């Protein structure tokens, strides 16, 4: 059974940075495209960024492009989300996701709070 565990969230001031990590286990990580989503209470889960299985292709939501960077280390079964120039509206629970081969794995999320 696949498992995803996020870490790295916390409280940060506006303009600050955080690096989220997501450790995968129980499936062949290197075969899966990976995504980061975020969710705030009362809103639907929002796609933040995605990366192809080998890491050669990335995509971002318009509001994150230029501030967030997704990357992965297949040797460590880990996907990262570097978040810079954080804004209060970036506050959310951030989840990582692996989708493919008929499977769809989600982590429980890590909370990011951007506040002064």
ZASE-187984 format. One record per atom (N, C-alpha, C, O, CB): residue number from 1; residue in three letters; atom name; x, y, z. Coordinates in pm, 1 decimal, decimal comma. Glycine has a CB too. Example, Ala and Ser with C-alpha at 12.3 -4.5 7.8 and 13.67 -1.06 7.14 Angstrom:
<sites>
1; Ala; N; 1319,0; -569,0; 780,0
1; Ala; CA; 1230,0; -450,0; 780,0
1; Ala; C; 1320,0; -330,0; 780,0
1; Ala; O; 1423,6; -331,9; 846,5
1; Ala; CB; 1130,8; -447,3; 904,6
2; Ser; N; 1285,0; -225,0; 708,0
2; Ser; CA; 1367,0; -106,0; 714,0
2; Ser; C; 1290,0; 3,0; 787,0
2; Ser; O; 1340,9; 113,8; 803,9
2; Ser; CB; 1408,4; -59,8; 572,5
</sites>
This chain:
<sites>
1; Unk; N; 83,3; -118,6; 0,0
1; Unk; CA; 0,0; 0,0; 0,0
1; Unk; C; 87,0; 123,9; 0,0
1; Unk; O; 174,8; 138,8; 85,1
1; Unk; CB; -94,4; 0,4; 120,3
2; Unk; N; 63,2; 212,9; -95,2
2; Unk; CA; 143,1; 333,5; -104,5
2; Unk; C; 114,5; 429,4; 9,1
2; Unk; O; 2,3; 439,3; 58,6
2; Unk; CB; 118,9; 401,6; -235,9
3; Unk; N; 219,2; 499,6; 49,0
3; Unk; CA; 206,7; 596,8; 156,5
3; Unk; C; 288,2; 720,9; 123,6
3; Unk; O; 398,6; 711,7; 69,9
3; Unk; CB; 251,9; 536,3; 290,5
4; Unk; N; 232,5; 836,8; 156,3
4; Unk; CA; 300,9; 964,5; 138,4
4; Unk; C; 297,7; 1040,3; 270,3
4; Unk; O; 192,4; 1052,2; 333,0
4; Unk; CB; 235,4; 1048,3; 24,2
5; Unk; N; 412,1; 1091,1; 312,3
5; Unk; CA; 419,9; 1164,1; 438,5
5; Unk; C; 486,7; 1298,9; 413,9
5; Unk; O; 603,6; 1305,4; 375,8
5; Unk; CB; 497,7; 1082,4; 545,8
6; Unk; N; 411,1; 1406,8; 436,1
6; Unk; CA; 463,0; 1541,2; 415,3
6; Unk; C; 526,1; 1594,5; 543,8
6; Unk; O; 490,8; 1553,6; 654,4
6; Unk; CB; 351,2; 1635,3; 367,3
7; Unk; N; 619,5; 1686,1; 526,0
7; Unk; CA; 681,5; 1754,3; 639,5
7; Unk; C; 732,6; 1890,0; 593,5
7; Unk; O; 738,2; 1918,3; 473,8
7; Unk; CB; 797,2; 1669,2; 700,1
8; Unk; N; 769,5; 1973,3; 689,8
8; Unk; CA; 830,1; 2100,8; 656,7
8; Unk; C; 740,2; 2221,4; 671,9
8; Unk; O; 786,0; 2334,5; 655,8
8; Unk; CB; 878,5; 2095,9; 520,3
9; Unk; N; 613,8; 2200,2; 702,4
9; Unk; CA; 523,7; 2313,0; 721,5
9; Unk; C; 552,7; 2385,7; 851,6
9; Unk; O; 632,4; 2340,4; 933,7
9; Unk; CB; 379,4; 2266,3; 719,2
10; Unk; N; 486,6; 2499,0; 868,6
10; Unk; CA; 505,2; 2575,6; 990,7
10; Unk; C; 457,3; 2717,8; 973,7
10; Unk; O; 388,5; 2751,0; 877,3
10; Unk; CB; 650,4; 2574,5; 1032,5
11; Unk; N; 495,0; 2801,9; 1069,7
11; Unk; CA; 459,2; 2943,7; 1068,9
11; Unk; C; 574,5; 3023,7; 1009,8
11; Unk; O; 689,5; 3007,1; 1050,2
11; Unk; CB; 425,0; 2993,7; 1212,3
12; Unk; N; 543,7; 3109,5; 915,3
12; Unk; CA; 645,5; 3192,4; 851,5
12; Unk; C; 587,0; 3330,5; 827,5
12; Unk; O; 466,8; 3345,3; 805,4
12; Unk; CB; 695,3; 3128,8; 718,1
13; Unk; N; 673,3; 3431,6; 831,9
13; Unk; CA; 628,7; 3567,8; 807,1
13; Unk; C; 610,3; 3592,5; 658,2
13; Unk; O; 674,5; 3526,7; 576,3
13; Unk; CB; 727,9; 3668,0; 865,3
14; Unk; N; 524,0; 3685,9; 622,3
14; Unk; CA; 510,1; 3722,1; 480,4
14; Unk; C; 645,5; 3758,9; 420,7
14; Unk; O; 725,6; 3829,4; 482,1
14; Unk; CB; 411,2; 3839,4; 463,7
15; Unk; N; 668,6; 3709,7; 300,0
15; Unk; CA; 797,3; 3729,9; 234,4
15; Unk; C; 899,4; 3621,7; 263,5
15; Unk; O; 1005,4; 3617,2; 201,1
15; Unk; CB; 853,2; 3860,8; 274,6
16; Unk; N; 867,9; 3535,0; 357,2
16; Unk; CA; 960,4; 3429,3; 395,5
16; Unk; C; 953,6; 3308,9; 304,3
16; Unk; O; 883,3; 3308,8; 203,2
16; Unk; CB; 933,6; 3386,7; 535,6
17; Unk; N; 1029,3; 3205,0; 342,4
17; Unk; CA; 1039,9; 3083,6; 261,4
17; Unk; C; 1020,1; 2959,9; 347,6
17; Unk; O; 1046,4; 2960,2; 467,8
17; Unk; CB; 1176,1; 3077,5; 190,4
18; Unk; N; 973,6; 2856,1; 283,4
18; Unk; CA; 963,7; 2724,2; 344,3
18; Unk; C; 993,9; 2620,6; 237,9
18; Unk; O; 970,3; 2643,2; 119,2
18; Unk; CB; 823,3; 2700,8; 407,2
19; Unk; N; 1046,3; 2506,2; 281,1
19; Unk; CA; 1067,9; 2393,8; 191,1
19; Unk; C; 990,3; 2274,7; 245,8
19; Unk; O; 1018,3; 2225,5; 355,2
19; Unk; CB; 1220,5; 2360,6; 176,1
20; Unk; N; 893,7; 2229,8; 169,0
20; Unk; CA; 816,0; 2111,9; 205,9
20; Unk; C; 878,7; 1987,7; 144,8
20; Unk; O; 936,4; 1993,0; 36,3
20; Unk; CB; 669,3; 2126,3; 160,5
21; Unk; N; 866,9; 1876,3; 215,0
21; Unk; CA; 913,7; 1747,3; 165,6
21; Unk; C; 800,3; 1646,4; 173,0
21; Unk; O; 711,4; 1656,7; 257,5
21; Unk; CB; 1036,2; 1698,1; 246,1
22; Unk; N; 805,0; 1549,8; 84,4
22; Unk; CA; 706,4; 1441,6; 85,6
22; Unk; C; 781,5; 1311,2; 58,9
22; Unk; O; 837,4; 1290,6; -48,8
22; Unk; CB; 592,1; 1465,4; -21,6
23; Unk; N; 781,3; 1224,8; 158,5
23; Unk; CA; 850,9; 1096,9; 148,7
23; Unk; C; 751,5; 988,2; 108,6
23; Unk; O; 648,0; 970,3; 172,8
23; Unk; CB; 920,7; 1061,1; 282,9
24; Unk; N; 784,3; 916,6; 2,1
24; Unk; CA; 696,7; 811,3; -49,3
24; Unk; C; 748,5; 672,8; -11,4
24; Unk; O; 869,1; 650,8; 0,0
24; Unk; CB; 683,8; 822,5; -201,6
25; Unk; N; 655,2; 580,4; 7,8
25; Unk; CA; 691,6; 442,0; 34,5
25; Unk; C; 580,3; 350,8; -15,0
25; Unk; O; 466,4; 394,2; -32,0
25; Unk; CB; 718,4; 419,6; 185,6
26; Unk; N; 613,5; 225,6; -37,6
26; Unk; CA; 512,6; 126,8; -73,0
26; Unk; C; 477,4; 119,5; -220,3
26; Unk; O; 390,6; 41,4; -259,1
26; Unk; CB; 391,0; 153,9; 2,6
27; Unk; N; 543,0; 199,3; -302,7
27; Unk; CA; 521,5; 192,4; -447,7
27; Unk; C; 647,7; 241,1; -517,2
27; Unk; O; 736,4; 298,4; -454,0
27; Unk; CB; 397,1; 277,6; -491,4
28; Unk; N; 654,9; 218,3; -645,8
28; Unk; CA; 774,7; 254,0; -722,0
28; Unk; C; 769,2; 402,6; -755,0
28; Unk; O; 715,6; 442,9; -858,2
28; Unk; CB; 786,7; 168,5; -852,3
29; Unk; N; 825,1; 482,2; -666,4
29; Unk; CA; 815,8; 628,0; -673,1
29; Unk; C; 861,2; 682,2; -807,7
29; Unk; O; 798,9; 773,5; -862,0
29; Unk; CB; 898,3; 690,4; -562,7
30; Unk; N; 966,9; 628,1; -860,9
30; Unk; CA; 1026,7; 683,7; -983,2
30; Unk; C; 938,0; 668,3; -1106,1
30; Unk; O; 966,5; 727,4; -1210,2
30; Unk; CB; 1159,5; 617,6; -1009,6
31; Unk; N; 831,7; 590,4; -1095,9
31; Unk; CA; 742,2; 571,1; -1209,3
31; Unk; C; 624,2; 667,2; -1209,1
31; Unk; O; 548,0; 673,3; -1305,6
31; Unk; CB; 691,6; 430,2; -1210,3
32; Unk; N; 609,6; 741,7; -1100,9
32; Unk; CA; 490,1; 824,1; -1084,1
32; Unk; C; 520,1; 972,2; -1100,3
32; Unk; O; 619,0; 1023,1; -1047,6
32; Unk; CB; 428,2; 799,1; -948,3
33; Unk; N; 432,7; 1040,7; -1174,4
33; Unk; CA; 430,8; 1186,2; -1165,8
33; Unk; C; 381,9; 1224,1; -1026,5
33; Unk; O; 299,9; 1154,0; -967,3
33; Unk; CB; 340,0; 1249,1; -1277,3
34; Unk; N; 432,3; 1334,4; -975,5
34; Unk; CA; 396,4; 1379,1; -841,7
34; Unk; C; 340,3; 1520,4; -846,4
34; Unk; O; 378,4; 1601,5; -930,9
34; Unk; CB; 517,9; 1372,7; -748,2
35; Unk; N; 250,4; 1547,9; -755,4
35; Unk; CA; 186,2; 1677,9; -749,1
35; Unk; C; 181,3; 1728,4; -605,4
35; Unk; O; 180,8; 1650,8; -509,8
35; Unk; CB; 45,3; 1670,9; -808,2
36; Unk; N; 177,8; 1858,6; -593,5
36; Unk; CA; 145,7; 1922,8; -466,4
36; Unk; C; 11,8; 1996,2; -483,8
36; Unk; O; -9,5; 2068,2; -581,3
36; Unk; CB; 260,7; 2022,1; -421,2
37; Unk; N; -76,7; 1975,7; -386,8
37; Unk; CA; -203,5; 2046,8; -379,6
37; Unk; C; -207,9; 2122,0; -246,7
37; Unk; O; -129,4; 2095,1; -155,8
37; Unk; CB; -324,9; 1948,6; -393,6
38; Unk; N; -300,5; 2215,7; -237,5
38; Unk; CA; -323,7; 2280,4; -110,7
38; Unk; C; -473,6; 2300,8; -89,5
38; Unk; O; -551,4; 2308,6; -184,6
38; Unk; CB; -248,7; 2414,1; -103,9
39; Unk; N; -511,3; 2309,0; 37,2
39; Unk; CA; -653,0; 2323,4; 70,1
39; Unk; C; -669,9; 2410,7; 192,9
39; Unk; O; -597,5; 2396,8; 291,5
39; Unk; CB; -718,0; 2186,2; 93,0
40; Unk; N; -766,7; 2500,8; 185,2
40; Unk; CA; -805,5; 2582,0; 299,6
40; Unk; C; -950,4; 2549,5; 333,6
40; Unk; O; -1025,0; 2505,2; 246,3
40; Unk; CB; -787,0; 2734,6; 270,4
41; Unk; N; -991,9; 2570,4; 458,0
41; Unk; CA; -1128,8; 2537,0; 498,9
41; Unk; C; -1232,7; 2602,9; 409,0
41; Unk; O; -1224,3; 2722,2; 380,0
41; Unk; CB; -1152,2; 2578,9; 643,4
42; Unk; N; -1329,5; 2524,9; 365,8
42; Unk; CA; -1438,1; 2577,3; 285,5
42; Unk; C; -1407,0; 2589,6; 137,6
42; Unk; O; -1492,9; 2630,3; 59,4
42; Unk; CB; -1477,1; 2708,5; 337,0
43; Unk; N; -1285,5; 2554,9; 98,1
43; Unk; CA; -1247,3; 2564,7; -42,7
43; Unk; C; -1207,5; 2428,2; -95,6
43; Unk; O; -1169,4; 2339,0; -19,8
43; Unk; CB; -1132,3; 2664,9; -61,5
44; Unk; N; -1216,8; 2413,6; -226,3
44; Unk; CA; -1174,4; 2289,6; -289,6
44; Unk; C; -1022,0; 2282,0; -292,7
44; Unk; O; -951,8; 2383,1; -291,0
44; Unk; CB; -1232,2; 2278,9; -432,2
45; Unk; N; -974,4; 2158,7; -297,2
45; Unk; CA; -829,8; 2138,9; -307,4
45; Unk; C; -779,3; 2199,0; -438,3
45; Unk; O; -840,3; 2180,8; -543,6
45; Unk; CB; -793,6; 1987,7; -298,9
46; Unk; N; -667,7; 2270,5; -430,5
46; Unk; CA; -612,9; 2345,7; -543,7
46; Unk; C; -478,6; 2287,4; -584,2
46; Unk; O; -392,0; 2265,4; -499,6
46; Unk; CB; -598,2; 2495,5; -508,7
47; Unk; N; -461,0; 2262,4; -713,3
47; Unk; CA; -332,4; 2213,3; -763,9
47; Unk; C; -229,3; 2324,9; -757,9
47; Unk; O; -252,4; 2435,1; -807,7
47; Unk; CB; -346,4; 2159,9; -909,0
48; Unk; N; -115,3; 2295,4; -696,5
48; Unk; CA; -7,1; 2393,5; -681,7
48; Unk; C; 99,2; 2373,3; -788,7
48; Unk; O; 136,3; 2466,8; -859,6
48; Unk; CB; 56,3; 2383,7; -542,0
49; Unk; N; 147,7; 2249,7; -799,4
49; Unk; CA; 257,2; 2221,1; -892,0
49; Unk; C; 261,6; 2071,8; -919,8
49; Unk; O; 212,4; 1990,8; -841,3
49; Unk; CB; 393,0; 2270,3; -835,1
50; Unk; N; 321,5; 2037,0; -1033,3
50; Unk; CA; 338,6; 1897,3; -1069,7
50; Unk; C; 474,6; 1875,0; -1131,7
50; Unk; O; 536,4; 1967,8; -1183,8
50; Unk; CB; 229,0; 1852,8; -1165,4
51; Unk; N; 521,3; 1750,3; -1125,8
51; Unk; CA; 650,3; 1715,0; -1183,2
51; Unk; C; 640,3; 1575,3; -1242,5
51; Unk; O; 576,8; 1487,0; -1184,8
51; Unk; CB; 763,5; 1722,6; -1076,7
52; Unk; N; 703,0; 1555,8; -1357,6
52; Unk; CA; 698,3; 1426,5; -1424,0
52; Unk; C; 781,9; 1323,8; -1348,7
52; Unk; O; 856,8; 1357,9; -1257,2
52; Unk; CB; 746,9; 1439,0; -1568,3
53; Unk; N; 768,1; 1197,8; -1388,3
53; Unk; CA; 831,2; 1089,7; -1312,5
53; Unk; C; 983,6; 1101,7; -1306,4
53; Unk; O; 1043,9; 1072,1; -1203,3
53; Unk; CB; 793,8; 956,6; -1373,2
54; Unk; N; 1045,8; 1144,9; -1416,0
54; Unk; CA; 1191,6; 1159,9; -1417,3
54; Unk; C; 1236,3; 1298,5; -1374,8
54; Unk; O; 1355,8; 1323,5; -1359,1
54; Unk; CB; 1245,4; 1130,0; -1555,0
55; Unk; N; 1141,7; 1387,8; -1356,1
55; Unk; CA; 1174,8; 1522,0; -1311,6
55; Unk; C; 1204,9; 1621,1; -1422,6
55; Unk; O; 1241,7; 1735,5; -1396,0
55; Unk; CB; 1289,7; 1515,5; -1221,9
56; Unk; N; 1189,3; 1577,2; -1547,2
56; Unk; CA; 1224,9; 1664,5; -1657,5
56; Unk; C; 1121,0; 1769,2; -1692,4
56; Unk; O; 1150,6; 1864,3; -1764,8
56; Unk; CB; 1251,7; 1583,5; -1776,0
57; Unk; N; 1000,6; 1753,3; -1642,0
57; Unk; CA; 894,6; 1848,3; -1672,3
57; Unk; C; 822,8; 1892,0; -1547,3
57; Unk; O; 792,9; 1810,3; -1460,3
57; Unk; CB; 796,3; 1788,9; -1770,0
58; Unk; N; 794,8; 2021,4; -1537,8
58; Unk; CA; 723,4; 2075,6; -1422,9
58; Unk; C; 611,7; 2167,3; -1469,9
58; Unk; O; 615,9; 2220,0; -1581,1
58; Unk; CB; 819,5; 2151,1; -1329,5
59; Unk; N; 513,4; 2185,7; -1385,6
59; Unk; CA; 404,9; 2278,2; -1415,2
59; Unk; C; 360,1; 2342,8; -1285,8
59; Unk; O; 375,0; 2285,8; -1177,7
59; Unk; CB; 286,7; 2206,2; -1485,4
60; Unk; N; 304,6; 2463,1; -1298,2
60; Unk; CA; 265,0; 2540,4; -1180,3
60; Unk; C; 132,6; 2611,8; -1204,6
60; Unk; O; 99,0; 2648,4; -1317,2
60; Unk; CB; 374,1; 2642,2; -1143,2
61; Unk; N; 59,3; 2630,3; -1096,5
61; Unk; CA; -54,7; 2719,4; -1103,1
61; Unk; C; -3,6; 2861,6; -1124,4
61; Unk; O; 105,7; 2896,6; -1079,9
61; Unk; CB; -141,6; 2709,3; -974,3
62; Unk; N; -83,1; 2942,1; -1192,3
62; Unk; CA; -37,9; 3076,5; -1229,2
62; Unk; C; 7,0; 3158,2; -1108,7
62; Unk; O; 106,4; 3230,4; -1116,2
62; Unk; CB; -148,5; 3150,1; -1301,8
63; Unk; N; -64,6; 3147,5; -999,4
63; Unk; CA; -34,3; 3232,2; -883,1
63; Unk; C; 93,1; 3188,9; -810,0
63; Unk; O; 144,4; 3263,9; -726,9
63; Unk; CB; -151,4; 3230,4; -786,1
64; Unk; N; 145,2; 3068,8; -839,6
64; Unk; CA; 265,5; 3018,4; -775,0
64; Unk; C; 388,3; 3025,3; -864,8
64; Unk; O; 501,6; 3017,3; -817,4
64; Unk; CB; 243,6; 2876,9; -730,5
65; Unk; N; 364,6; 3040,3; -995,8
65; Unk; CA; 478,1; 3037,4; -1089,1
65; Unk; C; 573,8; 3151,7; -1058,0
65; Unk; O; 532,3; 3266,7; -1042,9
65; Unk; CB; 429,1; 3046,5; -1236,1
66; Unk; N; 701,5; 3119,1; -1048,7
66; Unk; CA; 802,8; 3218,6; -1017,5
66; Unk; C; 833,9; 3230,3; -869,2
66; Unk; O; 937,3; 3285,2; -831,3
66; Unk; CB; 759,7; 3350,8; -1068,8
67; Unk; N; 744,3; 3178,5; -784,9
67; Unk; CA; 768,9; 3182,2; -640,3
67; Unk; C; 793,7; 3042,2; -584,4
67; Unk; O; 870,5; 3025,8; -489,6
67; Unk; CB; 650,3; 3247,1; -567,8
68; Unk; N; 729,1; 2941,6; -642,9
68; Unk; CA; 740,6; 2803,6; -594,0
68; Unk; C; 820,5; 2720,8; -694,9
68; Unk; O; 814,7; 2744,5; -815,5
68; Unk; CB; 599,0; 2740,3; -570,4
69; Unk; N; 895,0; 2623,6; -642,9
69; Unk; CA; 970,0; 2531,7; -728,1
69; Unk; C; 950,0; 2389,4; -678,5
69; Unk; O; 976,5; 2358,5; -562,3
69; Unk; CB; 1120,7; 2568,1; -730,5
70; Unk; N; 903,0; 2303,0; -768,0
70; Unk; CA; 888,3; 2162,4; -734,4
70; Unk; C; 1008,9; 2087,0; -787,8
70; Unk; O; 1058,6; 2116,3; -896,6
70; Unk; CB; 756,2; 2104,2; -791,8
71; Unk; N; 1055,6; 1989,6; -710,2
71; Unk; CA; 1168,2; 1906,9; -752,3
71; Unk; C; 1153,1; 1769,8; -687,9
71; Unk; O; 1068,8; 1750,1; -600,5
71; Unk; CB; 1305,0; 1972,5; -713,7
72; Unk; N; 1235,3; 1675,9; -732,0
72; Unk; CA; 1227,6; 1542,2; -675,4
72; Unk; C; 1364,3; 1477,1; -675,6
72; Unk; O; 1452,0; 1511,0; -754,9
72; Unk; CB; 1127,8; 1456,4; -752,6
73; Unk; N; 1379,7; 1382,4; -584,0
73; Unk; CA; 1500,4; 1300,7; -576,8
73; Unk; C; 1453,6; 1155,7; -575,7
73; Unk; O; 1411,8; 1104,1; -472,1
73; Unk; CB; 1588,7; 1335,5; -449,0
74; Unk; N; 1460,8; 1091,1; -689,8
74; Unk; CA; 1409,4; 954,7; -698,9
74; Unk; C; 1491,8; 855,1; -616,8
74; Unk; O; 1441,0; 750,1; -577,6
74; Unk; CB; 1406,3; 910,8; -843,8
75; Unk; N; 1616,6; 887,3; -591,3
75; Unk; CA; 1698,8; 800,4; -507,4
75; Unk; C; 1653,2; 804,2; -361,0
75; Unk; O; 1676,0; 709,9; -285,2
75; Unk; CB; 1846,1; 841,4; -517,6
76; Unk; N; 1589,6; 913,0; -323,7
76; Unk; CA; 1542,0; 929,5; -185,8
76; Unk; C; 1390,4; 915,4; -174,2
76; Unk; O; 1334,4; 933,4; -66,0
76; Unk; CB; 1584,5; 1065,1; -132,3
77; Unk; N; 1323,9; 883,3; -285,1
77; Unk; CA; 1177,5; 870,2; -285,0
77; Unk; C; 1108,8; 993,6; -228,3
77; Unk; O; 1012,4; 983,1; -152,5
77; Unk; CB; 1135,8; 747,6; -205,0
78; Unk; N; 1158,7; 1108,5; -265,2
78; Unk; CA; 1110,8; 1232,9; -205,0
78; Unk; C; 1083,8; 1338,4; -311,9
78; Unk; O; 1159,8; 1354,2; -407,5
78; Unk; CB; 1212,7; 1285,9; -103,1
79; Unk; N; 974,5; 1409,1; -292,7
79; Unk; CA; 942,9; 1525,4; -374,8
79; Unk; C; 941,3; 1647,5; -282,7
79; Unk; O; 900,8; 1639,6; -166,8
79; Unk; CB; 805,1; 1507,7; -449,8
80; Unk; N; 986,3; 1759,9; -337,3
80; Unk; CA; 1000,9; 1882,0; -258,7
80; Unk; C; 917,9; 1994,3; -319,3
80; Unk; O; 885,5; 1993,3; -438,1
80; Unk; CB; 1148,7; 1923,4; -249,9
81; Unk; N; 884,5; 2090,7; -234,8
81; Unk; CA; 824,0; 2213,6; -282,2
81; Unk; C; 892,2; 2329,5; -209,7
81; Unk; O; 870,6; 2351,5; -90,5
81; Unk; CB; 668,9; 2214,1; -258,8
82; Unk; N; 974,5; 2402,6; -284,0
82; Unk; CA; 1039,7; 2521,5; -230,7
82; Unk; C; 946,2; 2639,6; -252,2
82; Unk; O; 906,9; 2668,8; -365,1
82; Unk; CB; 1178,9; 2546,1; -298,5
83; Unk; N; 911,0; 2706,7; -144,6
83; Unk; CA; 816,0; 2817,8; -151,6
83; Unk; C; 885,3; 2945,1; -104,3
83; Unk; O; 930,1; 2953,9; 10,0
83; Unk; CB; 688,9; 2788,7; -65,7
84; Unk; N; 893,4; 3042,4; -192,2
84; Unk; CA; 956,0; 3170,2; -161,3
84; Unk; C; 853,4; 3281,8; -171,5
84; Unk; O; 745,3; 3264,1; -227,6
84; Unk; CB; 1074,8; 3197,2; -255,5
85; Unk; N; 888,9; 3396,7; -116,4
85; Unk; CA; 802,1; 3515,3; -123,5
85; Unk; C; 659,7; 3481,0; -80,6
85; Unk; O; 562,8; 3515,6; -148,2
85; Unk; CB; 801,4; 3573,7; -266,7
86; Unk; N; 649,3; 3413,6; 31,0
86; Unk; CA; 518,7; 3366,1; 76,1
86; Unk; C; 426,3; 3480,5; 114,5
86; Unk; O; 468,7; 3583,4; 167,2
86; Unk; CB; 535,1; 3272,3; 193,6
87; Unk; N; 298,8; 3458,8; 86,2
87; Unk; CA; 194,6; 3557,7; 114,3
87; Unk; C; 93,2; 3496,5; 210,7
87; Unk; O; 82,7; 3374,1; 219,5
87; Unk; CB; 124,6; 3605,0; -17,6
88; Unk; N; 19,6; 3579,0; 282,0
88; Unk; CA; -83,2; 3524,0; 372,9
88; Unk; C; -181,8; 3431,7; 301,3
88; Unk; O; -230,0; 3334,8; 360,0
88; Unk; CB; -160,0; 3637,8; 439,6
89; Unk; N; -211,4; 3461,2; 176,4
89; Unk; CA; -305,9; 3376,9; 102,6
89; Unk; C; -247,1; 3241,6; 63,8
89; Unk; O; -319,2; 3156,8; 11,2
89; Unk; CB; -352,2; 3448,9; -21,6
90; Unk; N; -119,8; 3219,6; 88,0
90; Unk; CA; -60,0; 3088,0; 66,7
90; Unk; C; -84,3; 2995,3; 186,1
90; Unk; O; -52,3; 2876,6; 179,6
90; Unk; CB; 90,3; 3102,0; 41,0
91; Unk; N; -139,8; 3047,9; 293,2
91; Unk; CA; -168,9; 2965,8; 410,4
91; Unk; C; -268,7; 2856,3; 373,7
91; Unk; O; -375,0; 2884,2; 318,3
91; Unk; CB; -223,7; 3052,8; 525,9
92; Unk; N; -233,8; 2732,2; 404,9
92; Unk; CA; -318,0; 2617,9; 368,3
92; Unk; C; -253,4; 2491,2; 421,7
92; Unk; O; -140,6; 2493,2; 471,0
92; Unk; CB; -338,1; 2609,1; 213,3
93; Unk; N; -326,2; 2381,4; 411,3
93; Unk; CA; -267,0; 2250,0; 429,8
93; Unk; C; -218,8; 2202,9; 293,3
93; Unk; O; -296,3; 2199,0; 197,7
93; Unk; CB; -369,0; 2148,4; 493,6
94; Unk; N; -92,5; 2167,6; 284,2
94; Unk; CA; -32,5; 2125,4; 158,9
94; Unk; C; -21,1; 1972,8; 157,4
94; Unk; O; 33,9; 1911,7; 249,0
94; Unk; CB; 106,4; 2191,7; 139,1
95; Unk; N; -74,5; 1913,6; 50,8
95; Unk; CA; -75,3; 1768,7; 35,5
95; Unk; C; 6,4; 1729,0; -86,9
95; Unk; O; 3,8; 1798,2; -188,7
95; Unk; CB; -219,7; 1715,8; 23,9
96; Unk; N; 78,6; 1618,1; -77,4
96; Unk; CA; 137,3; 1564,5; -198,7
96; Unk; C; 53,7; 1448,2; -249,4
96; Unk; O; -20,7; 1384,6; -174,7
96; Unk; CB; 282,3; 1520,5; -174,3
97; Unk; N; 68,2; 1422,8; -377,8
97; Unk; CA; -17,5; 1328,3; -448,5
97; Unk; C; 64,1; 1254,7; -553,3
97; Unk; O; 146,0; 1313,8; -623,6
97; Unk; CB; -137,8; 1400,4; -513,6
98; Unk; N; 40,2; 1125,3; -562,2
98; Unk; CA; 99,2; 1042,6; -666,5
98; Unk; C; -14,7; 976,6; -742,8
98; Unk; O; -101,1; 912,0; -683,7
98; Unk; CB; 197,6; 935,9; -607,0
99; Unk; N; -13,8; 993,2; -872,7
99; Unk; CA; -124,8; 940,1; -952,3
99; Unk; C; -69,3; 868,4; -1074,2
99; Unk; O; 16,2; 920,3; -1145,9
99; Unk; CB; -222,3; 1053,3; -995,3
100; Unk; N; -120,7; 746,6; -1095,8
100; Unk; CA; -82,2; 673,5; -1215,5
100; Unk; C; -107,7; 526,1; -1200,6
100; Unk; O; -124,3; 476,0; -1089,3
100; Unk; CB; 62,7; 697,3; -1247,7
101; Unk; N; -111,1; 455,0; -1313,9
101; Unk; CA; -128,0; 310,3; -1314,5
101; Unk; C; -253,1; 269,6; -1236,6
101; Unk; O; -255,3; 165,8; -1170,5
101; Unk; CB; -4,2; 242,0; -1255,3
102; Unk; N; -356,4; 352,2; -1245,4
102; Unk; CA; -481,0; 322,1; -1176,2
102; Unk; C; -480,8; 349,7; -1028,4
102; Unk; O; -578,0; 319,1; -959,2
102; Unk; CB; -514,8; 182,5; -1196,9
103; Unk; N; -372,3; 407,5; -978,3
103; Unk; CA; -362,5; 436,6; -835,4
103; Unk; C; -360,8; 587,4; -812,9
103; Unk; O; -324,0; 664,4; -901,7
103; Unk; CB; -235,9; 371,4; -774,7
104; Unk; N; -400,8; 627,6; -694,1
104; Unk; CA; -406,9; 769,6; -659,1
104; Unk; C; -379,8; 780,6; -509,4
104; Unk; O; -468,4; 756,3; -427,4
104; Unk; CB; -546,7; 833,5; -697,4
105; Unk; N; -256,5; 817,6; -474,5
105; Unk; CA; -215,8; 823,6; -334,0
105; Unk; C; -212,4; 968,0; -285,6
105; Unk; O; -174,2; 1059,3; -358,8
105; Unk; CB; -77,9; 757,8; -314,5
106; Unk; N; -253,6; 986,3; -160,1
106; Unk; CA; -251,6; 1119,0; -97,8
106; Unk; C; -183,7; 1111,3; 38,5
106; Unk; O; -197,2; 1013,0; 111,5
106; Unk; CB; -395,4; 1175,6; -83,5
107; Unk; N; -110,8; 1217,3; 70,6
107; Unk; CA; -61,1; 1231,4; 205,9
107; Unk; C; -162,0; 1306,3; 291,1
107; Unk; O; -258,9; 1362,7; 240,1
107; Unk; CB; 73,8; 1303,1; 206,8
108; Unk; N; -137,6; 1306,2; 423,1
108; Unk; CA; -230,8; 1372,8; 514,9
108; Unk; C; -210,9; 1523,4; 518,3
108; Unk; O; -297,7; 1597,0; 565,1
108; Unk; CB; -215,3; 1316,8; 654,6
109; Unk; N; -97,6; 1568,7; 469,1
109; Unk; CA; -76,5; 1711,6; 457,7
109; Unk; C; 10,3; 1770,3; 567,3
109; Unk; O; 28,6; 1711,7; 674,0
109; Unk; CB; -206,7; 1780,2; 457,0
110; Unk; N; 63,7; 1889,6; 536,9
110; Unk; CA; 140,5; 1967,1; 633,8
110; Unk; C; 89,8; 2110,6; 628,6
110; Unk; O; 67,4; 2166,0; 521,0
110; Unk; CB; 294,9; 1959,9; 604,5
111; Unk; N; 71,9; 2170,4; 746,9
111; Unk; CA; 9,1; 2302,5; 756,1
111; Unk; C; 112,2; 2412,7; 738,6
111; Unk; O; 216,2; 2414,4; 804,4
111; Unk; CB; -63,0; 2318,8; 890,3
112; Unk; N; 81,2; 2503,9; 649,1
112; Unk; CA; 163,1; 2623,5; 628,1
112; Unk; C; 80,1; 2744,5; 667,7
112; Unk; O; -30,9; 2764,3; 618,2
112; Unk; CB; 212,1; 2634,8; 479,1
113; Unk; N; 135,2; 2825,1; 757,8
113; Unk; CA; 68,2; 2947,7; 801,0
113; Unk; C; 160,7; 3065,1; 775,6
113; Unk; O; 272,3; 3070,2; 827,5
113; Unk; CB; 27,8; 2940,4; 951,1
114; Unk; N; 113,4; 3159,3; 695,3
114; Unk; CA; 192,3; 3278,4; 662,8
114; Unk; C; 127,0; 3396,7; 732,9
114; Unk; O; 18,1; 3440,5; 695,7
114; Unk; CB; 201,5; 3302,0; 506,7
115; Unk; N; 194,8; 3446,9; 834,1
115; Unk; CA; 136,2; 3553,0; 916,4
115; Unk; C; 246,6; 3628,5; 989,1
115; Unk; O; 350,7; 3572,3; 1023,2
115; Unk; CB; 34,5; 3494,7; 1018,0
116; Unk; N; 221,7; 3756,8; 1012,0
116; Unk; CA; 315,8; 3836,3; 1090,5
116; Unk; C; 273,6; 3838,6; 1237,1
116; Unk; O; 340,6; 3900,7; 1319,6
116; Unk; CB; 325,0; 3979,9; 1035,0
</sites>
